Amino acid sequence: MKLILRGLVVVSSLTVLTSIAQAEPDIVPDVVYGHKHGMALTLDVFKPTDANGAGVLFMVSGGWNSRWYPPQLALGLFRPLLEKGFTVFAVRHGSSPKYKIPEIVEDVRRSVRFVRTEADRFGVDAERLGVFGGSAGGHLSLMLASTADEGKPDSSDNTQKTTNRVAAVVAYFPPTDLRGLVNDPPNDNKRFPALNFSPDKAVDYSPIAHVSPDDPPTLLIHGDKDDLVPLRHSTSLLEALQKHEIDSELIVIEGAGHGFEGDDRDQATQAMVTWFEKHLGGK
């Protein structure tokens, strides 16, 4: 659940310099998709020069902590998607330790509703949206996949009236079952304070407990040496997905821990892009 900066968010100086030399996408930073407690919830939009009409939301989350960073630093991560014409949305949520998982999940649900509502503005098809993330971001991606609803028709907020369904999901080394991990005070989880909410609600925020036949195609990528989020989180979820005949796959990267580097990172990235091309459509 720790944010693997070297592999998922902040790229190396060499990668940044290489990216700068290439044709740059149009970046729209700090788009407000909602407010809470007087603060803005924001996302960055990366628009490729040759958009294919599909969009991918990236969950900016490590340990359910969502940090701001200059959007240009994400180009190394998003470049493979942008080159295939995908518009990318880097979504930040209300961050741990102030906010716990139940509140964080509501934020990312809203982000999908917002993008769907504003699809024409961003040049994407609301029915061709995918989502991906690693670790806590993978958990949030799977929560979007497994607990989507059709919106809240009685809401006075137009965004909340919109469904938060996505059409495809990729999750790197995601925690899929929070039962046994959630803590009630005074037994606080100091490393991951987002887990400090009522254990009675742990099942509500465990993707594995909500798998159903209408879940979108789901790709899981996990290292077999992960000592933070054990591989069983993905193998158990795959079993549940296949039981419901969901188009799903698990790629196990031998020798990889909690985070991918080098060839492992390249393998995971290519698999992610291919999955979205297959299920969202490419150029």
N, C-alpha and C positions, 0 to 999 in steps of 0.2 A: 504494500500500500504506500510505500515511500515513492516519491516522485523521482523517476530515473531521468534526471536532466540530460545526461549525455545521450540518452537514447530516444527520448520522447518529446522533449520540449525545446531545450536550448541546444543548438547544434554547435559543432566545433568551429573554430575560426576559419579553418580551411574550407569547410562546407559553405560558410557564409560568404567568403570571398568568391568561391566558385559560383554561387547563386547570383551574386551581384553582377557577374559578367554575363549572365544570361538575361533574356527578355523577362522583365519583371511584370508580375500581375498587378492589377489595380487593388490596392489595399484600402479598405474603409475601416478605420480603427474606432473602437469605443462606441459602437452602435448600442443604444439603450433598448433593451428588450423588456424591461420592467423596473419596478421600484419596490423596496421593502425597507421599513424603518427609516425612511428619509434618504436612503441610499439608492444609487442606480445599479442595476444589473446590466452588464455589458458583454458584447461579443465583437470580435473583429471579423471582417468579411474579406476574403481573398478571392478576387474575380480573375479567372484566367483570360488570356487574350483570345482564346478560341473556346468559349464555353459550350458544353454539350447539353446544358439544361438540367443536369442533375446536381444535387448539393450533398455535401457531407459535413455533419457537425462533429467537431472534435471536443471532447470533454477535457477541459484544462483542469486536471485534478490529480493530486498526489496525496494520499492520506486524507482525502476529502478537503485538502487545502488548495485553494485556487488562487494562484498568484498572477499579478500583472507583469508583463515583460514587453519590450518593444516588439511589435508584430513582425518586423523584418527578421527577427531571430528565429521565427518558426518556419521560414521558407525552406530550410533544409528538410524538415519533416513533411511539409505539405507539397513540395515540388513534384514528387511522383504523381500525386493526384491532380495537381494543376496542369501538368503536361498532358494529362488525358482529358482535360476539359472540365473537371469537376470544380464547382465553386465550393470553397471551404469556409466554414464558420467556426471560429475558435471561441467556445463558450466558457465564460467564467461564472461561477455560482457563488452564493453566499458562503463564506469560507469558515472552516474549522479554525480555531476552537470556538468562535462565537456561535456558529450554527451547527446543528447536529444533522445526521443523515435524513431524518424525515423532512426537515426544512430544505435541505440541499436538493433532495429529489424533486420537490415541488418547483424549485428554480429551473432545473433542467427540463422538466416537463413544459414549463412556460416557454423556454427557449425554442422548443420544437413548435409549439403553438404559434409563437411569434413569427418564425421563419415561414411557416405555412401561410399565415395571414398575409405576410409581406412578400410572398413568392414572386409576384410580378415585379416588384421593386428590385429584387435581387436577380431576376432573370433565371429563376429555377422553377421546375415543375414540383408542386407541392406533393405529388404522389411519387416522386423520385428522390427521396431524402434518405440518406444513410447516416449512421452514427458510429463513432469509434473512440476508443480510449484505452489507457493502460492502467492496471491496478485499480485504484479507486475510480478512475475514469472508465475502466472496463466495467466495473460494478454498476456505475450510473448508466452506461450504455445499455447494459442488460436489463436494468430496471425500466428503461424506456421501452425496450423490446417486449418485456413480459407483462407490464402493467398498464399498457396504453388504454386510454378511454376515448370516447367520442366527443368530449368537451362538456361544458356546463352551460346548457342552453338558457338557463335562468339568470346567468351572471350578467351584471351591468357592464362588465369588462369584455369588449368584443374579442380580445385575444383568448380569453378563457372559454369562449364558446367553441373554439376550434379544436379538432382532434389533435392528439400528440403522437399519432402513429408514425412510425418510420418503416421504410421498405427493406432495409438490410442493416446488419450489425456486424462489427468486428470488435472483439474484446481481447486485449493482451493480458495474460496472467491475472484474471479477475477473481476477487472473492465473490463467491456465488451463494454462500450460506452463512448468514451472520449469527445464526443460533449458537449460543455458547461464546460469542465474541462480544456481545453487547453487555454493558456494565451499568448497574445502578449505583449512584453515590451511596456510601462513601468509597466504594470500590472503583474509583475512576480509572479509566484507561488514559494514562498521561501521554503515551506515545501517539494514540489516535483518539483524541477527545471527541471526535464526531460520533464515536461509538457509545458515548455516555448518554443513553436514553433508556427508556423502560424496556427491559428484556422481553416483556409481554408483546412488544411491537417488533421484535427481531424478525419474526416470520414475515411480517408485512414488507420488509425491505430485503428479503432474501430472494433473488431472482429464481432460484431453483424451485421455490415453493409456488411459483406463479406460471410455470410453463403451460401453455395451452395451444390447441391446434391452429390458432390464428396468429401465432408469433411469426415474425419475419425471419428470412434466412439468416443464419447465425454462424459466423466463423470464430472459433476460439484458437488462440495461439499461446502456448505455455511452455516454459522450460521444465525439464524433468529434474533439475537440481534447485528448484525454487524453494527456499527454506522460510520464506515469509508468507507466501500464499501457495500452499502445497498443490501439486498437480491434480489431486483428487477433486478440487473445486471445479476444474474444467471437465474431468472425465465423468463426474457425476452429472453435471449439467448436460453434457453431450448425450448421455444415456436417457435423460428425461426428454430432451428434444427429439431424439430418434424414436422414443416411445410414442410421441405424438406426431410422428412423421413430418417433422419440421426439416426443411432442407438445412442441414447443419454439417459441420466438419470441425475436427480438432487437429491442429498441427502441433506435434510435440517436438521441440527443439532440444536435441540431446546435448547435455552438458551445460545448458543455459540456466542461469539463476533468475532472480527477480529483476529483469531488465536485459535487453539485448544489445550486443555490440558487434561491430564488424560484419562478418558474413551472416551471423544470426539476425542482425538488424535488417540487413538487405533482404534476407529470405522472408522475414515477417512483413516487411514493407511491400514486397512484390505480391505476396499472397493477399494482403489487404487490398491493394489496388485491383488485382484480378477479381476478387470477390465483388467489389463494387461495380466493376465493369460488367460482370455477369448479371448482377441483380438490379442495377440501376440503369444500365445502358451506358455505352461509351460514345466516342466520336463516330 
